[in-house]
Amino acid sequence: MSRPLRLRLLLPWAGAVLGLAMTAPARSAPGSSPSRVPVAEVLRPPAWVQWSPGVRGPIQPTEVDLLLRRLEESDRDWLPRRRRLPDGRVQVTARRLHGDPPLSQAQVEAMLRDPPRWERERAAIRALLERLRRLGVTVTFETLVAPEASGQWQPQRRRLSLRPDLPDQGSRLFALVLNHEAIHVAQSCAAGGLQQLPRPLGLGGRPASAQLQLLAKPLYRDRSPAVQAVEAEAFAHQADLRLGASLLDRHCPGSGGSPGRLAG
């Protein structure tokens, strides 16, 4: 997938003034010593900040919550931002994925009033990670063979690899990539088992124009027709975040094997 785009709109109305309220520290009772927080506690960041997939290492199922918190933090970069220009207009900057339709002024105003939360995407991520773990698939953050790719499925190793910086791109892109790769896992199961090369599931549909542009790049264009077919099917259906888990349930029941690690 290509890098996110940044859209700029100029709106003829002023931006709201944001206020930061700070509570003054409570005074100590006369004769008592002021309470002190250990310096180490003050300087220690929350666990979800400490954890980073860029630092390679095993990610246990109990750390999924840390990943989701990391994604939630990254989602802030996708919220529309506005600033007043010298001529009095307000410039709104909004990121969008390659292939997203342009935002209208009404859509931008709606996003500013009610910012998106991407909770559906994070719920899909949690469900897919759990389902893959139960199937014995190892999900890992590591450098990919093709650096321009965001994820890859290696059926012989039962290994689903993701770019280490993918969590920094937010919940929406992460969910699309994970769902895309989960479709490949289901394609392997339909071909005879997790360790089989994927084959199309016959879902029908056609990738959108932006995805067809990606399929025309050397990463996909120079592959065999069989690989192009499974990639086209995954691209065509990756946006249906309920489909990946559904296909795993349909095509990979009783895959056996011990539960895999989420990374490592």
C-alpha positions in Angstrom: 0.0 0.0 0.0 1.2 3.5 -0.7 1.9 6.1 1.9 -1.0 8.3 3.2 -1.8 11.5 1.5 -2.4 14.8 3.1 -5.4 16.9 2.0 -5.5 20.7 2.5 -8.8 22.7 2.5 -9.3 26.4 3.0 -12.5 27.2 4.8 -13.9 30.7 5.2 -14.6 30.5 8.9 -12.6 31.0 12.0 -11.2 28.1 14.0 -12.4 27.5 17.5 -10.2 28.6 20.4 -9.1 25.6 22.5 -8.5 26.2 26.2 -6.3 24.1 28.5 -7.5 24.0 32.1 -4.9 23.2 34.7 -5.7 22.4 38.3 -3.5 24.0 40.9 -1.8 21.5 43.2 -3.5 21.0 46.5 -1.8 22.6 49.5 -0.4 20.4 52.3 -1.9 20.6 55.7 0.0 22.8 58.2 2.8 20.9 59.8 2.8 18.1 57.3 5.5 17.3 54.8 4.5 17.7 51.1 3.9 14.4 49.4 6.5 13.4 46.8 6.2 11.2 43.8 9.4 9.2 43.1 11.4 10.7 40.2 11.4 7.3 38.5 7.6 7.2 38.5 7.4 10.7 37.0 9.9 9.9 34.2 8.6 6.5 33.4 6.2 6.6 30.3 3.1 4.4 30.2 3.6 0.8 29.2 2.0 1.3 25.8 4.6 4.0 25.0 7.5 1.9 26.2 6.3 -0.9 23.9 7.2 -0.4 20.3 7.2 -3.0 17.5 10.3 -1.3 16.1 12.1 -3.0 19.0 11.9 -6.5 17.7 10.9 -9.2 20.2 8.1 -11.5 21.0 4.7 -10.0 21.5 2.5 -12.1 23.7 -1.3 -12.2 23.5 -1.4 -10.3 26.7 0.2 -7.3 24.9 -2.5 -6.9 22.4 -4.0 -4.1 24.5 -0.6 -2.3 24.3 -0.7 -2.5 20.5 -4.3 -1.2 20.4 -3.3 1.7 22.7 -0.4 2.5 20.4 -2.7 2.5 17.4 -5.1 4.8 19.2 -2.3 7.2 19.8 -1.2 7.0 16.2 -4.8 7.8 15.1 -4.4 11.3 16.4 -2.3 12.1 13.4 -5.4 11.3 11.2 -7.6 13.9 12.8 -8.2 17.0 10.8 -6.1 20.0 11.9 -6.9 23.6 11.4 -4.9 26.9 11.6 -5.8 30.5 10.8 -4.0 32.1 7.9 -2.9 35.7 7.8 -5.8 36.6 5.5 -8.3 35.3 8.1 -9.2 32.1 6.4 -8.7 28.7 8.1 -6.6 26.0 6.6 -7.7 22.4 7.4 -5.2 19.6 6.9 -6.5 16.0 6.7 -4.7 12.8 5.9 -6.2 10.2 3.7 -5.2 6.9 2.2 -4.3 6.5 -1.4 -7.6 6.0 -3.3 -9.8 7.7 -0.7 -12.2 10.2 -2.4 -11.6 13.9 -1.7 -13.4 15.3 1.3 -16.1 17.9 0.9 -16.3 20.9 3.1 -19.4 19.4 4.8 -17.5 16.2 5.5 -14.5 18.1 7.0 -16.9 20.2 9.2 -18.6 17.0 10.4 -15.2 15.4 11.2 -14.2 18.5 13.2 -17.5 18.4 15.2 -17.4 14.6 15.8 -13.9 13.3 15.3 -13.7 9.7 14.1 -12.5 7.1 16.7 -11.7 4.1 14.5 -13.0 1.7 17.2 -14.4 -0.6 14.6 -11.0 -1.0 13.1 -9.3 -1.8 16.5 -12.1 -4.3 17.3 -11.4 -6.1 14.0 -7.7 -6.1 14.7 -8.2 -7.7 18.1 -10.5 -10.4 16.6 -8.1 -11.2 13.8 -5.1 -11.5 16.0 -6.9 -13.8 18.4 -8.3 -16.0 15.5 -4.8 -16.2 13.9 -3.2 -17.2 17.2 -5.7 -20.0 17.7 -5.0 -21.3 14.3 -1.3 -21.5 15.1 -0.2 -18.6 12.9 2.6 -16.4 14.2 2.1 -12.7 13.6 5.3 -10.8 13.8 6.8 -7.4 13.1 9.9 -7.7 11.0 11.7 -6.3 7.9 9.9 -7.7 4.9 11.5 -9.2 1.8 9.9 -6.6 -0.3 10.5 -3.3 1.5 7.6 -1.5 -0.3 5.1 -4.1 1.1 3.2 -3.6 4.3 2.7 -7.3 5.1 3.4 -10.8 3.8 2.1 -14.3 4.4 4.6 -17.2 4.5 2.5 -20.4 4.5 5.4 -22.8 4.8 6.3 -21.1 8.1 2.8 -20.3 9.2 4.1 -16.8 9.6 2.3 -13.5 8.9 4.8 -10.6 8.9 4.1 -6.9 9.2 6.3 -3.8 8.8 7.7 -2.7 12.2 6.4 0.9 11.6 2.9 -0.2 10.7 1.4 0.7 14.1 2.6 4.2 13.6 0.3 4.5 10.6 -2.9 4.3 12.6 -5.7 1.8 13.1 -7.3 2.1 9.7 -4.3 1.1 7.6 -3.2 -1.5 10.2 -6.7 -3.1 9.9 -6.7 -3.1 6.1 -3.2 -4.8 6.0 -4.0 -7.4 8.6 -7.3 -8.2 7.0 -5.6 -8.5 3.6 -3.1 -11.0 5.0 -5.8 -12.9 6.8 -7.6 -13.4 3.5 -4.4 -14.9 2.2 -4.3 -17.3 5.2 -7.9 -18.4 4.3 -6.8 -18.8 0.7 -4.1 -21.2 1.9 -6.6 -23.2 4.1 -8.9 -23.5 1.1 -6.0 -24.9 -1.0 -5.5 -27.7 1.5 -4.1 -26.3 4.7 -2.2 -23.4 6.4 1.1 -24.5 4.7 -0.3 -24.6 1.2 0.2 -21.9 -1.4 -3.0 -19.6 -1.5 -5.5 -20.0 -4.2 -8.5 -17.7 -5.0 -11.7 -18.4 -3.0 -14.0 -17.3 -5.8 -15.3 -14.3 -3.9 -15.9 -12.3 -7.1 -15.6 -8.5 -7.2 -12.9 -6.3 -8.6 -10.3 -4.1 -7.0 -10.9 -0.4 -7.0 -8.9 1.8 -9.4 -6.4 2.8 -6.8 -5.7 -0.9 -6.0 -5.4 -1.7 -9.6 -2.7 0.9 -9.8 -0.9 -1.0 -7.0 -1.3 -4.3 -8.7 0.3 -2.7 -11.8 3.5 -2.0 -9.8 6.5 -4.4 -10.3 5.9 -5.9 -6.8 2.8 -7.6 -8.2 3.1 -7.2 -12.0 6.2 -9.3 -12.2 4.6 -12.2 -10.3 3.0 -15.3 -11.7 -0.7 -15.2 -12.8 -1.6 -17.3 -9.8 -0.1 -14.8 -7.3 -1.7 -11.9 -9.1 -5.1 -13.7 -8.8 -4.9 -14.2 -5.0 -3.6 -10.6 -4.6 -6.4 -9.2 -6.7 -9.0 -11.0 -4.6 -7.4 -9.9 -1.3 -7.3 -6.3 -2.5 -10.9 -6.4 -3.7 -12.2 -7.5 -0.3 -9.7 -6.1 2.3 -12.0 -3.2 3.2 -14.6 -5.6 4.6 -13.2 -5.9 8.0 -15.6 -8.6 9.0 -14.7 -10.8 6.1 -11.2 -11.9 7.1 -12.3 -13.5 10.4 -15.3 -15.0 8.6 -13.2 -16.6 6.0 -10.8 -18.0 8.6 -13.7 -19.6 10.4 -15.1 -21.0 7.1 -11.9 -22.4 5.6 -9.6 -23.0 8.5 -11.6 -25.0 11.1 -9.6 -27.4 13.1 -6.3 -26.3 11.6 -4.6 -27.8 14.6 -1.2 -27.1 15.9 -0.3 -25.2 19.1 -1.3 -21.6 19.3 1.2 -19.4 17.6 2.9 -16.3 19.0 1.6 -12.9 18.0 5.2 -12.0 17.1 8.7 -13.1 17.5 
